[in-house]
Amino acid sequence: MGESYSLFTNHREAVFLRRPNRFLIIAAPPEEGAGGEVLVCHCPNPGRLMEFAFPGTRLILEKRDEENLKAKTAWTAAGLYHRNTVVPLFASRANGAAEKLILKEIIPGLTEIHPEYTLGPSRFDFLCLDNKKRKHLVEVKACSLIEYQSAMFPDAPSGRALKHLEELAELSSQGYCCHILFVITHSKPRVFIPNLHTDPEFAAALSRCGHAVLPFADASAGDGPVAIHAALIRCDSQGRAKLVSPAIPVDLSHGKLADSNSGNYLILLELPREQAIEIGALGTIAFKSGWYVYTGSARKNLSQRVNRHLRHHYKQKHWHLDYLTPQAGKIKALPIMSYRNLECGLARDLEKIGGLGIPGFGSSDCRCDSHLFYFTDPPMENRDFVDLILRYRHRDALKRDQGNL
């Protein structure tokens, strides 16, 4: 049967309604839905979880400790069902799975494990000793973002992860064997890749400071001092996790792309009311209330371009989008680091999933009819739209030298 570790207890199940912030999930009993009892749940995973956050997603709830007087909610969203697998949401409990199931597989001759080891001003998840008295510092990161057979971490910028990596790189010169272990929590990934789309600084640093213990295909292992591991566990509906593989291949070959600050982006804007807006040489255009998605590219300074588009006001208008953003309510950016210009491919795919193009908008330098598309409802609540983002980030954007889309 194999050794197992309990990540959570399944006290009841519910369905996802909405997530008002990183730490709360609003749910309901499966039989009642949105019109019935409301269950306010703590979310133990601070990531964006955009691939899961759809109304109706089935949740597994764990009752919170009644003795914890600081708890403001009675329930914790301990896990969820995604494509016939269980996804545990307790990021912090990945440490327990690592201690019980994985560390002995990745550190030969392991003899001692000391959790939460303090060294100077820093604390690391584990100090391990082997039978040759070597000291191993291990940091554990839970990875729940797995799409198109690629696991990625983080799914939100993580200054803490970057700090740990830089500290481990420094300590490796002081005689410590340093490791980062990514615990992949579901599905069947072929490879682990640092998420350069969401946190390019961390992705570049991991490629620079790390070496893959098991490199992916013909990708370079890297020559940094920190050993990078990825392991896969699988969890059942009762919270019991088992080790599937202690060694998922790691691809650190996209570090230069992460450093390049180049690629593509989508800008999501909400217009709260119908209005006529003058768009430079295009003239006055009547815009319906609802959501608009703009696709663009930047061969350099991608982050600066995106930040400019997120501003509501400009001293000088340059792009068609500059005329639209001052009228927007909500604005959100989705960068896609890429080797190729995918702008026109994104435009075609936005139209395929139901976006209505605004003729001539943003497409004066290509043959596309439009690079701005109208959606009546929030795109981030549209499964087809979210899948489009994940497909480009996990697959299409990381293909090299195959021409523009």
N, C-alpha and C positions, 0 to 999 in steps of 0.2 A: 504493500500500500504506500510506503514512503512516509517520512516524517512530515508533520503538518504544524502550522502555527495559527493561532486564532487572532485574526485581525479585528473582528467585531462580533457582536451578537445581534442576530436578526430578531427584534422584538415585534415589529410589524412592518407592513409595506404600505406605500403611498404612491401618489403620482405628483410629478413636478408641475407647479403652476407658474412660478416666476422666482427670480433671484434679485431682490432689491439692492443688495450690495454683496461684497465678497464673502461676508460672514453669515449671511442669512439665506435660507431657502424657504419659500412659502409652498407648502404641499397640501394635499387633500387625500382622504381615504379613496382607494381605487373605485369603490362603488358609488361614491358621491360626486367626485369631480369638482369643478369650479364653484358649483352652487351649494355645496355642502359645508361640512366642518373644515375649518382652516387649521393646519398644523404648521406652526412656526418652528423651524429647525435650524440648528447651528450647522454651518458648512465648515468642516475641518480642513478643506483644501482651498487655499487662497488663490489658486490659479483661475484663469478665465473660463475654462471648461466649456467653450463655445460649442464643441461638438456634441455636448450632452444636454445643454440648457434649452430644451424644447418642451412646451406644454404637453403633458401626457407621458413623459419619460418615467418609467417605473423606478421608484426609490426603495431602498432598504433603510429602515430607521432603527436606531439604537436609543433606548431610553437613557437619559442622562442621570448621573449619580444624584440621588435626592439629597445627599449630604453636602453636595457642592452648592453652598449658599450663593456663590457668585454667578451661577448659571442663570441666564435670563430666558432660556428656552428649555422645554421639557424633553425635546428630541434632538438627536444628531443625525444628519443624513450620512449614514455610515458607508453606503454603497449605492450602486445603481445598475440597471441592466442595459447593456449596449450590444446590439448585434449578437444576441444569444450568449453573451458572456457577462460575468459579474465584474464590475469595476469598483474596487475599494477606494473610498475617498479620504481615509485617514492617512494623510501624508506622513505624519510623525510616527505612525505605527509601522512604517516600512523598516525602521531601525530594528524592531523586534524580529521581523522576518529575516532581516540580514543577519542578526546575531544567531538565531536558531537554525537557519537553513543555508546561508550563503557563505559566511566568512570562512568556514572550514574548507570550502571548495576553492576559494581564490587565494588563500594564504597557506602554502604548503607547510606542514609541520606545525600548525597552530597549536599552542599550548595554553595561552591565557587570553581572556577578553576582558577589558576594562571599559565599560560604557561611560560616556560623558566625561571624557578625560580633559582636565584643565592643564594648559601649558601656557604660562605667562598670562597675558590678558585674554587669551582665546580658549574656547572649549571645542573639542572635537568629538564626533559621535563615538569613536572607539580608539583605544590604544590596544593593539594586539601584540603578543610576543610569540615567536616561533621557537622551535627546538634548537636553533642556533643563537638564541638570545637577541635576535634582531627585533627592533621596535618598529611597528607598523601603525601609522596614523591613518584612519579611514573615515571619510565623510560619505554619508549616504543621502541620496536624493531619490525621491519617489517620482516615477515617470508614468503619467496616465494618458499622455497625448500620443496615440498610435493610430496612424491612418496611412493607407496605401503601403502597408507593410514596413513603414518607417516609424520608429519611435523617436520623439523629440523632447528635449528638456532645455529650458523651462517654457511653460506656455504663458508666462507673464514675466517681465523684466525682474531679475533677481540679483540685487546688489549683494545680498548675503552670500549667494552661491559664488559670486565673483571674489568676494573677500576671502572665503574659505580656500578657493583655488589658489589665490596669490599667496596666502599664508603657507599652504602646503608646499608650493614651489620653493619658497624661501627655506622652509624647514628641511627640505630634502638635502640641502647643502650642509645640514648639521647632523647628518648621520641617520635620519629617519627614512624609512621606506614609506612613501606617501601614496595614498590611493583615493580615488573617488569611485564610488559604486552607485550606478544608476539601477534602481530596482524597478523594472518594467512590470506593470501590474495586471496586464490583460492582453488578449489577442495573440497573434502569431507574427511578430515583427521579424523581418530578415536582417534589419540593421538598426543601430542607434546613431543618431546624428544630433549634435548640439543645435539648438533652435536659433539659427542666425536671423530668421525673420522677426522674431519677437525680442531677442536679446543678442544683437550682433557683437556687443562688447564681450559678453561671456563666451560666445561661440568662438570668437577670435582668440581669446585668452586660453580656452581649453585646447585649441589646436596648437597654440604656441607652447603651452606649459605641460601638455600631456603627451603620453604615448599610449596607443591602443594595445592592450594585452592580446586581443584577438582582432586584427585589422579586417576590414570589409573588403572582399574581392581583391582587386589590385591596388587599392588605396594605400598610400603611405601610412605606416604605423605612427609616424611622428617621432620626435626625439626629445620631447620634454621630460622633465624628471618625475612627473606625477603619473602613476599607472591608472589608466582609465578602464573600468570594467562596466559591463552591462549584463544583468541577469534577469531572467524572466520567471515570475511566479504566476500561479493561477489560483483564483479564489472561488469557492462555491457560495451558494446563497446563504449559508449559515456562517460565513466568515472564515472558514478554514482554508488557509493558503498552503500550497505545496510548491516546491521548486520544480520548474519545468526544465530550465537550462541555466547553469551558472555562467555561461559564456555566449552572449549574443554579439555578433561582430559589430565593431565600432568604426565609424567613418569620420575621421578628423581632417579630411582633405579640402573642406570648404572654408578654411580659415581665411585665406586670401580674399575670397568673395565677401566674407563677413567684414573684413577690414576695408574693402573697396568702397563701401557706402554707395552702392549702385544697384539699380533694379527697377521695379515697378511698384505701383501702389493703387489702391482704391480709396476714394474719399466718399463717405456716406454722409448725406445731408438731409435734414428734415425741414421742409417748408411748412410752417404751421397753418398757412392760409393761401388761398389762390391769389396770385398777383402777376402783374405784368412787369417785367424787368428788362432794362436795356442791357444787351450783351455786346458791347463794342460794335464791330463791323457787322455783326449778325442782325443788329437792330433790336427792336422790342419783341420779346417772346412772352407769351402767356404761359405761366407755369401753374399746374394744378397743385393743390395741397397734397402732401405725401412725402415720399422718400425718393432721393435721387442718388445714383451711384456713378461716380466719375472715375475713369481709368486713365492713368498717366504713367510716365517713365522718367527716369533720371539716370544718365550715364555716370554722373558723379553728384555728390552732395544730396543723396536721396533723403536723408533725415532732415536736412535744412529745407528741402523742397516741401516735404510733407508738413513740417512745422509752419511753413509760410501759408500753406493752404488751410491750416487749422485756425489761422487768425481771421477774425471777422472784418478787419479793416486793413487797408493797404494805403501807403502814401502814393503809390503809382500802380495802376492796373496793367497787367501784362498778359495773363492768360484769360480765356473765357470764364474760367472758374472764379477768377477774382471778382467778377461782377455778381456772382451768385451767392458766395459765402456770406456777405454782409446781411443777407436776408434770411439766413438759415437759423433755425433754433438749435438743434443738436447737430454736432459734427463729429465724425469718427474716422480715423485713418487705419488702413490695413496695408502695411508695407510688405512687399514680396522681394527679397533679395534674389537676384537672378543673373545668370551668365549671358542671357539673351534678352532682347527687347520683346516682351510678351504683351505689349499694350493692345495691339490689334486683335490678338487671340482672345484676350480678356473681353474686349468689346463684343466679339462674335459670341462668346459664351454667355455674356450677360443678356444678350438678345435671345439666345436659345432658351434661357430659363424664365423668360417672360418679361424682361425689361423692355420698355418702350423708348426707343431712341429719340433724342431731341435733334432734329436735322442740323448738321453742320457744326454742332457743339464740340469743340476740342479736337476736331479731325481735319483741320485745314492742311496739315502736312502729310496726309495719307489718303488712301482710297476708301476708308470707312465712312459710312453715312453719319455716324455719331460716336462719341466717346462718353456721352452722358445718357443715363437710362433711368426711366421713371418706374417706381414700384409703389403700389398703393399702401402696402404694409411694411413694417420694419424688415429690412433684408436679413438682419441677424436672427430673425425668427423664421426664416425661410430655409428649410433643410437643403434645398438645391443650391442656394447661394452659399451657405456655409460649406457644403461639400466642394463647391467650386474653389473656394479659398484654400481648403485643405489639399485638394488635388494639385493646385499650382505650387503651394508651399512644400509639400512632401514629395512631389514627383517632378512636375514639368519644369519648375524653375531651376532644378539642380542638374538638368541635362546640359551637357557641354557641347558646343560646336555643332549644333544641328539647325542653325539658321533661326531667324525670328519667326514668331507665330503671327 
